Amino acid sequence: MSVFTLGETMVALRGDGQLKLGGTMAVSVAGAESNVAIGLARLGHPVHWAGAVGADEAGELVLRTLRAEGVGVSGSTRDGAAPTGLLLFEPRLPGVTRVHYYRAGSAGSRIAADDVERAFTAFLEDGTGAGAGAGAEAGAVPGAAGAGAGAAASGGAPRVLHLTGITPALSPTARSAAARAMELAAENDVLISLDVNFRSRLWSTDEASAVMRDWAPRADVLIASDDELPLCLPAGSPEDPALQAEALLEAGAGEVVVKLGAAGATAYTLQGELHAPARTVPAVDPVGAGDAFVAGYLSALLDGADTAGRLERAVTTGAFAVAASGDWEGAPTRAELGLLGAAPGTVVR
């Protein structure tokens, strides 16, 4: 298995205008970690998502969607005592979307360290995520039906663990689950990818900083927007992103990748820094672009690309997301990566 990730995936309803005025809503699923998982699966990488959904139709939609996209879900669980989370997207102005969460007390927020250890250990034992421990759990998703096409393509420990700062914001148990995943990764020489992904509606900057200051130095790949970097550092740290990245590298982070939106991205390593401009595309929906960027970066890393190659693929996959509506729907396959270089009006026959 190439990548193991965990977090909450919810049912997503996208409105066509102000919610208070009614209208139609499109139904899909969304979650930062599963967005990355889908992006990686479309690029041909075996990937597994561990999380919890309610024992409800919304949860079945989440699992069915991930399976259809080739993401393994056999280490996930159905929680009969809590619902699947919900989020609403409300387009308010051109380029401005409000997001409303209904996830307090959700099944995804109740994931615990034992759940993660069981799923991770199953992979170490048989490479499928459907070991005796997972299968014996009453709420576990069966391995045979739950694994995506790419999930069992390779056995043993994953090469990468991908986490975000969203999971620890959900609840104390979710925080302990993510922390345990980091411990298991370190014990098994698994590369740790951490996207800060700060959500002000889930926790305060002080709460986030208390966790990120501890986790960031343990990340082999630390990804953040320029306004999120300070959350990873003590108060009074330099304001220059380059100096902030340098401090994080000195603290132990393997590399620091700073997302700059329309300005592209910059990667900092002990060997220096490298910038890549964003790819120019018509902006349709910026939601999910950061997750698509992460999927591209990790994909190129798994392929053995150098820093320049990682950034190039990351800004490319991010551009695909911006040019399409939805959190993950616009994620490209490997064969489609070259389409951004096509001339306007090109028809591929």
Summary of the structure (lengths in Angstrom):
residues: 349
radius of gyration: 19.0
end to end distance: 34.3
largest distance: 56.9
contacts: 1288
relative contact order: 0.13
helix: 41%
strand: 21%
